[in-house]
Amino acid sequence: MIVDDFLQREQERGKIGGRGSIVQLDESKFGKRKFNRGRRIEGHWVIGMIENDSEDFRVVVCPDNVRSADVLLPIIQKHVAVGTEIHTDMWRAYSRLNEHGFLHKIVNHSDPEHRFIAEDGTHTQRIEAQWRPAKDWFRERRVPGFRFADTLVEYQWRREVKRMVWIRLTNYCRLCYELFFENFKC
């Protein structure tokens, strides 16, 4: 029920970005190391998108666990408005974004002098910072693989609810402050 509600609201929200906006994209693999050793991870590939100056964090499980350009491009086109400036790392699958109406800028994580921020200021730090809390949340729950997609949507829903509660509380406090000082001016 939560999953259906959240997906319906996400459809209604429309796309993120647009002319003059920056959206950061990154892909990450959720899972665990085989036999708890080495770097090879068994799990699910996910693409994440977040617009600068927004908390609208979109995540999509890559179909068939493939993160090729043929898979990623339709996902990006579904969630990001044409004309958006998109920041990514140098993953080859992103190389055709310019051909599809996006302004694509990259950061080279292998460049020792500009590992995290390119010379022109391009970076993906904000989207990459979203992965740790999400992965920690999954790790705490020990989610079985067949429930991964639904649980990922649940994570997004909980994140959004927490954010909205904070916004409502802040607005309520602001309203109380204004009412108190308007009615009891000395």
LUMDREN-265853 format. One record per residue: residue number from 1; y, z, x of N, C-alpha, C, O in turn; residue in three letters. Coordinates in pm, 1 decimal, m for minus. Atoms other than C-alpha are relative to their C-alpha. Last residue first. Example, Ala and Ser with C-alpha at 12.3 -4.5 7.8 and 13.67 -1.06 7.14 Angstrom:
   i      n.v      n.w      n.u     ca.v     ca.w     ca.u      c.v      c.w      c.u      o.v      o.w      o.u  aa
   2   m119.0     m6.0    m82.0   m106.0    714.0   1367.0    109.0     73.0    m77.0    219.8     89.9    m26.1 SER
   1   m119.0      0.0     89.0   m450.0    780.0   1230.0    120.0      0.0     90.0    118.1     66.5    193.6 ALA
% end
This chain:
   i      n.v      n.w      n.u     ca.v     ca.w     ca.u      c.v      c.w      c.u      o.v      o.w      o.u  aa
 186    m88.8   m116.2    m16.5   4564.8   2389.1    473.2    143.6    m43.2     18.2    232.0     41.2     33.4 CYS
 185    m98.3     16.8   m107.3   4353.4   2107.9    336.0     91.7    121.0      3.5    132.8    172.1   m100.7 LYS
 184    m46.7   m129.5    m49.7   4064.4   2228.8    124.1     94.8    m14.8    117.8     80.8     54.2    218.8 PHE
 183    m22.7    m96.3    108.4   3973.8   1935.3    m99.0     58.8    132.3     47.5    118.1    205.1    m32.0 ASN
 182    m96.2     55.8     95.1   4012.4   1657.3    158.8     35.1    101.1   m108.1    149.3    105.8   m153.6 GLU
 181   m134.9     m1.2    m56.8   3852.7   1865.5    435.4    104.1    m63.2    m91.3    222.3    m30.9    m80.1 PHE
 180    m44.2   m136.0    m30.4   3541.9   1950.3    236.1    144.8      0.0     48.6    226.6     78.2      0.2 PHE
 179    m28.9    m70.5    125.4   3500.5   1606.2     83.6     55.2    139.7     26.6    149.3    183.5    m39.5 LEU
 178   m119.3     59.1     62.2   3532.1   1429.7    420.4     37.9     72.9   m127.6    155.9     99.3   m150.7 GLU
 177   m114.8    m30.5    m84.0   3287.5   1666.1    591.9    128.4    m51.6    m64.1    227.9     20.3    m72.6 TYR
 176    m30.2   m142.9     19.3   3039.9   1642.0    306.9    124.1     39.8     79.2    210.1    111.9     28.7 CYS
 175    m55.3    m14.7    134.5   3058.4   1259.7    317.8     38.4    145.7    m27.0    146.5    172.3    m79.6 LEU
 174   m134.4     57.1     m5.1   3005.5   1253.5    695.9     69.9     17.0   m135.1    187.6     52.7   m140.4 ARG
 173    m84.1    m95.0    m74.9   2708.7   1488.4    661.7    144.1    m49.5      7.7    237.5     29.4     m5.9 CYS
 172    m18.4   m117.5     85.5   2558.3   1265.8    391.0     90.6    102.1     68.9    181.4    156.7      6.3 TYR
 171    m96.1     36.7    104.7   2612.1    952.7    602.3     29.2    117.6    m92.4    143.8    137.2   m133.1 ASN
 170   m131.0     15.3    m64.0   2439.6   1115.4    900.1    107.0    m34.5   m102.8    216.4     21.8    m99.7 THR
 169    m46.5   m134.6    m32.9   2149.5   1228.3    682.2    138.5     m5.2     63.5    225.5     75.1     29.5 LEU
 168    m40.5    m66.6    124.7   2115.0    879.8    533.6     53.5    140.1     27.3    153.6    180.7    m31.7 ARG
 167   m123.2     64.4     47.5   2115.5    716.8    878.8     49.5     68.5   m126.5    168.8     96.1   m139.2 ILE
 166   m108.2    m41.6    m89.2   1858.8    966.7   1009.4    133.5    m58.9    m45.1    235.2     10.5    m45.2 TRP
 165    m27.0   m140.8     31.0   1634.7    910.2    708.5    116.1     48.8     85.8    205.2    117.4     35.9 VAL
 164    m77.3     m4.1    124.3   1667.5    532.9    758.9     32.7    143.5    m40.6    141.8    169.6    m91.1 MET
 163   m135.7     48.8    m26.1   1557.1    554.6   1123.5     86.4     10.9   m125.3    201.8     52.9   m116.8 ARG
 162    m66.6   m100.7    m83.4   1254.9    769.8   1041.3    145.2    m39.4     26.7    235.3     44.2     20.5 LYS
 161    m29.1   m115.3     86.9   1159.8    533.5    758.9     74.4    107.2     78.6    172.5    163.3     29.8 VAL
 160   m111.4     36.0     87.5   1190.6    231.6    992.1     39.1    116.8    m91.0    157.8    143.1   m110.6 GLU
 159   m118.9     10.5    m85.1    969.6    385.6   1260.2    123.7    m28.2    m84.8    229.6     30.8    m63.1 ARG
 158    m39.2   m137.2    m35.8    714.6    490.0    998.5    126.5      0.3     85.6    213.6     85.6     68.3 ARG
 157    m49.0    m65.5    121.8    706.4    134.6    858.7     49.2    141.3     31.5    158.6    179.6     m9.8 TRP
 156   m133.3     54.1     27.6    674.9    m20.4   1204.7     62.4     69.7   m120.8    180.4    104.6   m119.5 GLN
 155    m90.6    m49.6   m103.9    382.9    210.6   1287.6    141.9    m48.4    m25.2    236.2     30.4    m17.5 TYR
 154    m29.4   m139.8     33.9    219.5    130.3    953.3     95.6     60.7    102.7    188.2    133.3     66.6 GLU
 153    m99.3      4.3    108.0    252.7   m240.6   1035.8     36.7    141.9    m42.9    153.3    170.4    m70.4 VAL
 152   m124.6     44.2    m62.4     73.0   m179.1   1365.7    111.9     m7.9   m103.8    225.4     30.7    m75.9 LEU
 151    m58.5   m117.9    m62.8   m191.2     20.6   1178.3    130.0    m35.1     71.2    221.3     47.3     77.0 THR
 150    m56.0    m86.6    104.2   m259.5   m274.3    950.0     68.1    122.3     60.3    172.2    166.1     11.5 ASP
 149   m114.1     68.7     63.0   m299.6   m508.4   1248.7     64.9     87.0   m107.3    187.3     99.3   m111.1 ALA
 148   m117.9     11.5    m85.0   m518.6   m266.8   1449.8    120.5    m59.3    m72.3    228.7     m0.8    m68.0 PHE
 147   m115.0    m51.3     75.7   m764.0   m162.0   1179.4    131.9    m21.4     74.2    236.3     27.1     30.6 ARG
 146     m8.3     71.3    127.5  m1054.7   m378.1   1309.3    117.0     47.8    m86.0    154.7    m20.5   m181.2 PHE
 145    m51.2    136.6     m8.4   m986.9   m258.0   1664.0     16.3    m70.3   m133.5    112.8   m144.4   m152.2 GLY
 144    104.9     99.0    m26.4  m1036.0    111.8   1590.8     56.6   m141.8     m9.3    152.1   m166.5    m83.0 PRO
 143     17.6     98.7    106.8   m720.3    324.3   1620.2   m113.1    m97.0     34.9   m112.3   m156.5    142.7 VAL
 142    128.2     63.8    m32.8   m745.6    620.6   1854.0    m41.1    m99.6   m108.6   m145.6    m86.1   m172.2 ARG
 141     78.2     18.2    121.9   m458.1    799.0   1678.5   m136.4    m64.2     24.1   m220.0    m67.2    m66.2 ARG
 140     21.5   m129.3     66.8   m283.9    944.2   1984.3    m94.7    m13.0   m119.3   m166.3     81.8   m151.6 GLU
 139     92.2    m77.4    m82.1   m330.2    617.2   2176.4    m32.5    133.8    m66.2   m147.2    178.2    m63.6 ARG
 138    135.4     51.7     19.7   m169.3    418.4   1897.1   m102.2     84.4     75.4   m209.3    114.9     23.1 PHE
 137     34.7    m28.3    139.3    145.2    635.0   1896.6   m142.7    m46.8    m28.8   m218.8     23.8    m94.8 TRP
 136     31.3   m143.1      8.1    157.7    622.7   2276.8    m46.4     37.4   m140.3   m142.3    112.8   m157.0 ASP
 135    132.0    m18.3    m60.0    136.5    243.5   2262.2    m41.9    146.6     m0.3   m159.2    177.5    m21.2 LYS
 134    101.0     60.9     87.3    425.9    223.4   2017.5   m140.6     23.6     55.8   m231.7     60.9    m18.0 ALA
 133     21.9    m84.3    118.5    639.3    472.2   2211.6   m108.0    m56.3    m92.9   m185.9     19.3   m150.9 PRO
 132     57.4   m131.1    m33.3    574.6    278.1   2537.4    m17.0     89.3   m123.0   m126.7    141.6   m143.1 ARG
 131    145.5     m1.8     m9.9    626.5    m71.2   2394.5    m56.4    139.3     23.7   m157.3    175.2    m36.9 TRP
 130     62.3    m26.9    130.1    983.3    m39.0   2266.5   m151.5     17.8     11.3   m213.4     78.1    m76.3 GLN
 129     m6.6   m144.1     27.7   1131.6     m3.8   2616.4    m64.5     35.7   m134.0    m94.4    152.6   m158.5 ALA
 128    106.0    m63.9    m77.7   1012.5   m357.6   2693.9     m2.4    150.6    m21.9   m108.4    212.6    m13.4 GLU
 127    128.0     27.0     66.2   1225.0   m488.5   2408.8   m113.5     67.5     76.0   m206.8    119.6     14.8 ILE
 126      1.3    m64.6    131.1   1535.5   m315.1   2543.6   m133.0    m23.0    m72.2   m189.5     69.8   m130.0 ARG
 125     27.9   m143.1     m8.7   1472.1   m401.2   2906.7    m12.6     66.5   m136.6    m92.8    158.4   m153.8 GLN
 124     90.4    m27.2    112.0   1444.0   m773.8   2850.9    m32.2    148.8     m6.6   m135.8    188.5    m59.8 THR
 123    104.2   m101.0    m21.5   1735.0   m879.1   3071.5    m85.8     13.8   m125.5    m48.9    m32.3   m233.5 HIS
 122    115.4     12.0     89.5   1991.3  m1155.6   3119.6   m101.6    108.5     33.2   m133.7    130.8    149.9 THR
 121      5.2   m113.2     92.6   2299.7  m1032.3   3305.0   m115.2     m5.1    m98.6   m133.1     87.9   m177.3 GLY
 120    m92.4     24.0    111.6   2383.8  m1364.6   3477.0     m2.9    111.7   m105.0     63.1    100.8   m208.3 ASP
 119   m138.8      4.7    m48.6   2230.0  m1248.1   3805.4    100.2    m18.3   m113.1    211.4     34.1   m106.7 GLU
 118    m33.8    123.6    m71.3   1908.2  m1158.3   3624.2    146.5      3.2     41.6    224.4     84.4     m8.2 ALA
 117   m116.3     65.0     60.4   1837.6   m795.6   3531.9     34.8   m121.8     84.6     59.1   m110.1    204.7 ILE
 116    m11.1    m40.4    139.5   1500.3   m629.9   3592.8    115.7    m66.7    m72.6    109.1    m87.2   m193.9 PHE
 115    128.8    m17.0     66.3   1376.2   m773.3   3920.9     11.5     28.8   m149.8    m71.7    m16.5   m228.4 ARG
 114    m42.7     m5.7    140.7   1703.9   m911.5   4050.7   m123.3     16.0    m88.3   m148.6    m65.7   m176.9 HIS
 113   m141.2    m38.8      7.6   1673.3   m863.6   4427.7     49.0     17.8   m143.3    141.1     95.5   m168.5 GLU
 112    m23.3   m136.0    m50.0   1291.7   m855.5   4443.4    145.9     45.8    m11.0    171.7    165.6    m22.1 PRO
 111   m113.0     10.1    m93.4   1253.1  m1159.5   4214.2     35.4    140.2     49.6     80.7    223.4    m29.0 ASP
 110     52.8      8.7   m136.7    907.7  m1118.2   4056.9    109.9     m7.3    105.0     82.4      8.9    223.9 SER
 109     41.2   m133.9    m43.3   1045.9   m992.7   3722.8    m57.7      0.5    141.3    m76.9    107.3    199.4 HIS
 108    116.7     13.9    m86.4   1228.5  m1323.2   3680.9    m37.0    137.9     53.4     29.0    189.8    143.4 ASN
 107     m9.4    m92.2   m112.5   1466.3  m1290.0   3386.1   m132.0    m11.4     76.7   m239.9    m12.8     17.4 VAL
 106    116.2    m70.9    m53.5   1505.8  m1578.4   3147.6     38.9     98.4    108.6    142.9     86.3    173.4 ILE
 105    m32.6    m52.4   m132.4   1760.6  m1735.0   2916.2   m115.3     87.5     46.4   m181.1    154.2    m33.5 LYS
 104     99.4    m82.1    m67.9   1678.4  m1959.2   2620.1     47.8     40.9    138.6     82.2    m43.8    221.0 HIS
 103    m55.3     m5.5   m134.8   1944.8  m2089.4   2382.0    m87.2     98.4     76.4    m82.4    218.7     50.8 LEU
 102    m35.8   m130.8    m53.0   1736.9  m2169.6   2074.1     65.0    m16.4    137.4     34.9   m111.5    209.5 PHE
 101   m125.6    m49.7     55.1   1726.3  m2494.5   1878.3     42.3    138.5     44.3    136.6    194.8    m11.2 GLY
 100     13.0    m33.4    142.4   1363.1  m2593.4   1924.1    124.0     69.3    m56.2    116.4    139.6   m157.0 HIS
  99     27.8    122.1     76.0   1377.4  m2776.9   2258.3     m1.1     23.9   m151.2     m1.7    m71.2   m229.3 GLU
  98   m122.3     81.6      5.6   1543.4  m2474.2   2420.2    m18.0   m125.6    m84.9     76.7   m171.6   m148.6 ASN
  97    m89.5    m54.1    103.0   1238.6  m2262.8   2326.3    128.5    m81.2    m13.4    178.5   m100.0   m124.3 LEU
  96    m47.8    105.4     90.7   1005.2  m2488.8   2526.6     98.2     50.3   m106.2    131.9    m25.0   m197.6 ARG
  95    m80.3    102.6    m67.4    956.2  m2257.2   2828.5     57.2   m107.3    m92.9    154.0   m173.7    m55.7 SER
  94   m136.7     m0.5     53.1    846.1  m1954.5   2623.4     82.8   m119.8     47.7    195.5   m138.3      1.7 TYR
  93      1.7     33.8    143.0    472.1  m2015.2   2673.4    140.0     m4.4    m61.4    159.6    m65.8   m166.3 ALA
  92     m2.9    144.4     21.5    521.7  m2021.1   3052.0      8.7    m38.7   m148.4     68.0   m141.4   m181.4 ARG
  91    128.6     43.8     53.6    598.6  m1648.5   3074.5     11.4   m144.9    m46.1    102.2   m179.6   m121.7 TRP
  90     29.2    139.6    m36.7    919.1  m1622.8   3277.7   m135.3    m49.3    m50.8   m187.7   m148.4      0.1 MET
  89     42.1      9.7   m139.2   1052.0  m1310.5   3104.7    m40.8   m145.8     23.9    m14.7   m232.1    m59.9 ASP
  88    142.2    m25.5    m23.5   1243.3  m1349.9   2783.9    m24.5     13.5    149.5     64.5     m7.2    231.9 THR
  87     28.5    m45.3   m136.2   1600.1  m1349.6   2649.3   m149.5     31.2      9.6   m204.1    104.7    m72.7 HIS
  86    123.8    m76.1    m16.7   1674.0  m1554.7   2337.4    m20.7     31.7    147.0    m14.5    m56.7    232.4 ILE
  85     26.2     m8.8   m144.0   2024.1  m1671.7   2242.9   m119.8     92.5     16.9   m115.9    208.3    m24.5 GLU
  84      0.5   m130.8    m65.5   2003.3  m1749.5   1871.5    m19.7    m16.0    150.3    m93.7   m103.5    195.1 THR
  83   m132.3    m22.5    m57.6   2095.1  m2095.2   1742.8     11.4    132.0     73.5    112.3    158.4    138.9 GLY
  82    m37.1    106.0    m94.3   1793.4  m2113.2   1510.4    143.3     25.2     47.4    228.0     70.4    m29.7 VAL
  81    m82.8    110.7     49.2   1722.6  m1781.1   1340.9     30.5    m99.7    111.6     50.3    m61.9    227.1 ALA
  80   m127.8      9.5    m71.1   1436.9  m1563.7   1470.4     75.6   m124.6    m46.4     19.6   m234.1    m51.1 VAL
  79    m74.5   m125.8     m4.6   1140.5  m1439.1   1262.7    139.8     m9.9     60.0    222.2     78.5     36.9 HIS
  78      5.9    m72.7    127.5    951.1  m1749.0   1144.0     95.0    119.6     m1.5    149.9    153.4   m106.4 LYS
  77    m76.3     75.7     99.6   1060.8  m1964.4   1438.6      1.4     70.1   m135.3     98.2     57.7   m210.3 GLN
  76   m142.3    m13.3    m32.7    938.6  m1697.4   1681.1     85.0    m71.6   m104.4    186.0    m17.4   m149.5 ILE
  75    m36.0   m139.9     27.5    598.4  m1678.9   1512.8    149.1     19.9     23.4    218.2     80.8    m58.3 ILE
  74    m13.6    m19.1    145.1    574.2  m2060.4   1504.4     37.5    143.3    m38.9    110.5    164.1   m135.8 PRO
  73   m115.3     72.1     55.2    655.9  m2073.5   1880.1     11.7     13.6   m152.1    121.2     42.8   m200.1 LEU
  72   m123.6    m78.5     m0.8    411.4  m1801.0   1985.4    117.3    m70.2    m67.7    196.7     m5.4   m135.8 LEU
  71      9.7   m117.9     87.0     84.9  m1968.4   1881.9    135.0     70.6    m10.9    177.1    107.9   m120.4 VAL
  70     34.8     47.0    134.2    139.3  m2319.0   2022.1    m10.6    115.1    m99.8     12.5     95.6   m219.2 ASP
  69   m122.2     51.8     62.9    319.1  m2167.8   2322.2    m28.1    m45.3   m142.6     55.6    m27.0   m231.0 ALA
  68    m45.4    130.1    m50.1      5.0  m1969.6   2406.1    128.4    m40.9    m70.9    169.0     21.8   m168.8 SER
  67   m146.1     m5.7    m14.3    m46.8  m1600.8   2337.6     54.7   m127.4     63.6    139.8   m122.0    152.4 ARG
  66    m48.4    105.8    m89.2   m400.7  m1602.3   2198.4    151.3      8.9      6.1    216.4     27.7    m96.6 VAL
  65    m26.4    m63.8   m129.1   m564.8  m1292.7   2045.3     43.3   m101.2    106.7     11.4    m86.0    224.7 ASN
  64    115.1     27.1    m87.5   m704.4  m1504.2   1760.0     20.9     52.9    141.5    m45.4      8.7    235.3 ASP
  63    124.3     43.6     64.3   m360.9  m1480.3   1597.2   m106.5    m36.1    103.3    m77.2    m98.2    205.4 PRO
  62     26.4    141.3    m30.5   m103.2  m1292.0   1807.9   m134.0    m40.8    m62.0   m236.7     21.0    m33.7 CYS
  61    124.2     16.1    m74.9    m24.8   m963.1   1633.7    m23.6   m149.0     20.8    m16.0   m227.4    m73.8 VAL
  60    100.0     83.7     65.9    337.9   m959.1   1525.5   m122.1     m8.0     90.7   m109.7    m32.0    210.7 VAL
  59    120.6     18.2    m81.3    608.9   m708.1   1606.0   m102.4    m77.3    m82.0   m118.1    m55.4   m202.1 VAL
  58    108.0     76.2     62.4    965.3   m704.0   1475.7   m116.6     m9.7     97.3    m97.0    m38.6    215.3 ARG
  57    104.6     27.8    m97.8   1215.7   m434.4   1573.5   m114.5    m69.6    m72.1   m176.8    m11.0   m160.5 PHE
  56    100.7     79.6     69.1   1530.3   m428.5   1359.3   m100.9    m50.6    102.7    m79.3   m153.1    167.4 ASP
  55    126.8    m70.7    m17.8   1718.5   m152.1   1541.8   m113.7    m74.1    m69.6   m223.7    m20.6    m83.4 GLU
  54     75.6    m18.9    123.9   2023.7   m371.0   1589.9   m125.5     80.0     32.5   m172.9     79.0    146.1 SER
  53    m85.9    m63.9     99.6   2300.7   m416.2   1848.0    m69.9     15.4   m134.4     m3.8     17.3   m238.2 ASP
  52    m97.7    m92.2    m58.1   2079.8   m655.0   2047.6     89.2     52.2   m111.3    116.2    m19.8   m207.5 ASN
  51   m134.4     55.1    m13.5   1808.9   m808.0   1831.2     89.8    104.5     64.3     83.8    222.4     29.5 GLU
  50   m104.3    m92.4     42.6   1450.0   m703.4   1885.8    135.8    m63.1     28.9    158.4   m121.5    134.9 ILE
  49   m133.8     59.8      4.5   1134.2   m912.6   1904.0     98.2    106.9    m44.7     71.9    179.6   m140.5 MET
  48   m105.4    m83.8     56.5    779.4   m811.9   1994.0    135.0    m67.8     12.1    160.7   m142.2    106.7 GLY
  47   m133.4     44.7    m40.9    473.5  m1028.7   2046.2    101.3     88.0    m72.0     90.1    114.0   m191.8 ILE
  46   m104.9    m17.4    100.8    134.5   m857.6   2032.5    128.7    m57.8     56.3    158.2    m40.2    174.5 VAL
  45   m130.9     47.7    m43.3   m186.4   m933.0   2220.8     97.1      8.3   m117.1     64.9    m29.2   m229.9 TRP
  44    m68.9     96.7     84.4   m478.7   m715.5   2111.2    134.3    m38.7     60.2    212.2     47.7    100.5 HIS
  43    m83.3    m40.4    112.3   m729.3   m526.0   2321.7     64.2   m117.2    m69.6      9.3   m227.3    m72.5 GLY
  42     58.3     59.4    119.3   m940.3   m518.7   2633.5     84.8     45.5   m117.4    110.9    164.8   m132.7 GLU
  41    m11.1    m73.7    125.3   m730.0   m448.7   2939.3    m67.2    m78.7   m111.0    m42.8   m198.2   m127.6 ILE
  40     44.1     82.8    111.7   m806.2   m553.7   3293.3     m1.6     83.5   m127.4    m61.3    191.1   m133.0 ARG
  39   m111.3     44.0     83.1   m594.2   m344.8   3529.6    m44.0    m81.6   m120.7     36.2   m104.0   m211.3 ARG
  38    m59.6    130.4    m24.4   m859.7   m139.7   3704.1    108.6    m35.8    m99.6    150.2     46.5   m181.1 GLY
  37    m29.6     37.2   m138.1  m1065.0    145.7   3569.8     65.8   m135.9      5.5     45.2   m220.8    m81.2 ARG
  36   m114.6    m76.6    m50.1  m1100.8    333.5   3240.5     32.4    m28.9    145.8     81.1     59.1    216.8 ASN
  35     55.9   m111.8    m76.3  m1447.4    175.4   3184.4    109.4     85.1     64.0     84.9    153.1    163.7 PHE
  34    145.6     m5.5      8.1  m1258.4   m131.6   3062.9    m52.5    106.6     95.7    m18.9    106.5    214.1 LYS
  33     66.7     58.5   m115.7   m891.4    m50.4   3041.7   m151.1     15.0    m15.5   m200.8    115.5    m66.2 ARG
  32     33.5    m93.4   m107.3   m759.1     20.7   2697.0    m71.7    m73.8    111.8   m129.5   m180.7     92.6 LYS
  31    142.6    m21.7    m17.3   m582.2   m166.2   2424.7    m24.4    100.4    109.4     61.9    181.6    142.5 GLY
  30     35.7   m134.9     43.0   m246.9   m307.4   2325.9   m150.3     15.0     15.7   m226.5    m68.9    m32.3 PHE
  29    138.1    m16.0     43.9   m140.3   m614.0   2520.1    m25.6    146.7    m31.0     m4.3    234.2     53.0 LYS
  28     66.7   m112.5    m63.3    227.5   m692.7   2537.7   m141.4      9.6    m55.2   m168.6    m30.1   m168.4 SER
  27    135.2    m16.1     50.8    450.0   m988.8   2464.6    m65.3    114.1     76.5    m34.0    138.3    193.1 GLU
  26     97.4    m34.5   m102.7    823.9   m989.3   2505.4   m135.8     10.4    m66.6   m146.1     41.5   m185.3 ASP
  25    140.7     19.0     34.7   1122.9  m1123.2   2319.8    m86.6     44.0    116.3    m50.1     28.0    232.7 LEU
  24     91.2    m11.9   m113.3   1488.7  m1015.4   2334.6   m143.2    m11.3    m51.1   m178.7     48.7   m152.5 GLN
  23    127.7    m61.2     35.9   1724.9  m1142.9   2067.4    m86.6      1.1    124.7   m100.0   m100.5    192.9 VAL
  22    103.0      1.5   m104.2   2090.9  m1213.2   2141.8   m122.6     72.2    m53.3   m112.5    182.7   m106.7 ILE
  21     87.9   m116.9    m11.4   2339.4  m1303.9   1871.0   m100.6    m19.7    112.5   m135.8   m132.0    148.4 SER
  20    m74.0   m112.9    m55.0   2635.9  m1544.7   1886.0    m82.9    125.9     16.4    m32.9    225.8     68.2 GLY
  19    m98.9     38.5   m101.7   2468.6  m1796.0   1656.3     80.3    122.3     43.7    128.8    199.5    m39.1 ARG
  18    m97.0     95.9     50.9   2181.2  m1633.2   1470.2     98.9    m33.0    110.7     92.7     25.0    219.1 GLY
  17    m73.1     90.1    m88.6   1959.8  m1333.7   1534.8     96.0    m89.4    m73.9    143.3    m56.2   m182.5 GLY
  16    m95.1    m69.0    m86.3   1703.4  m1180.4   1303.3     71.2   m103.7     85.5     25.4   m217.2     98.8 ILE
  15     14.4     14.1   m144.6   1539.9  m1368.4   1019.7    102.5     85.3     73.8    208.2    118.9     20.5 LYS
  14    m34.6    126.1    m63.8   1506.6  m1265.8    658.4    m15.2      6.7    151.2    m81.6     94.9    205.4 GLY
  13   m105.2    m20.3   m100.5   1516.1   m914.6    523.8     42.7   m129.3     66.0    156.1   m140.3    112.7 ARG
  12   m130.8      0.0     65.5   1321.8  m1014.6    210.2    114.5     14.3    100.2    225.0    m33.7     75.0 GLU
  11    m25.4    136.2     48.7   1009.7  m1107.8    408.5    140.1    m10.0    m59.0    209.8   m109.3    m38.2 GLN
  10    m29.8     79.7   m118.8   1030.1   m774.1    591.8     28.2   m144.9    m38.5    116.8   m208.1     19.0 GLU
   9   m139.6    m25.6    m37.6   1053.6   m594.1    256.8     39.4    m80.5    123.2    153.8   m124.6    133.8 ARG
   8    m85.7     58.8    103.3    729.7   m758.9    139.4    147.4     18.4     36.6    226.4    m75.4     25.8 GLN
   7      1.2    144.8    m20.7    556.2   m678.6    469.2     87.5    m71.2   m102.8    153.7   m169.8    m70.5 LEU
   6    m79.7     31.1   m117.9    663.0   m314.6    439.1      6.9   m150.8     23.5    113.6   m204.0     54.2 PHE
   5   m141.4    m27.3     26.6    538.6   m280.3     82.7     86.3    m41.0    118.7    189.2   m106.1    101.4 ASP
   4    m50.2    102.3     93.2    204.7   m449.2    157.1    149.0     16.8    m26.3    223.7    m81.0    m27.2 ASP
   3     m1.4    128.1    m70.2    143.5   m230.5    462.9     59.2   m108.4    m89.4    147.3   m183.3    m47.1 VAL
   2   m112.8     m4.0    m92.9    240.3     88.6    283.3     15.1   m135.6     67.9    125.6   m188.0     82.0 ILE
   1   m118.4      0.0     82.1      0.0      0.0      0.0    125.8      0.0     87.2    219.6    m75.4     61.3 MET
% end
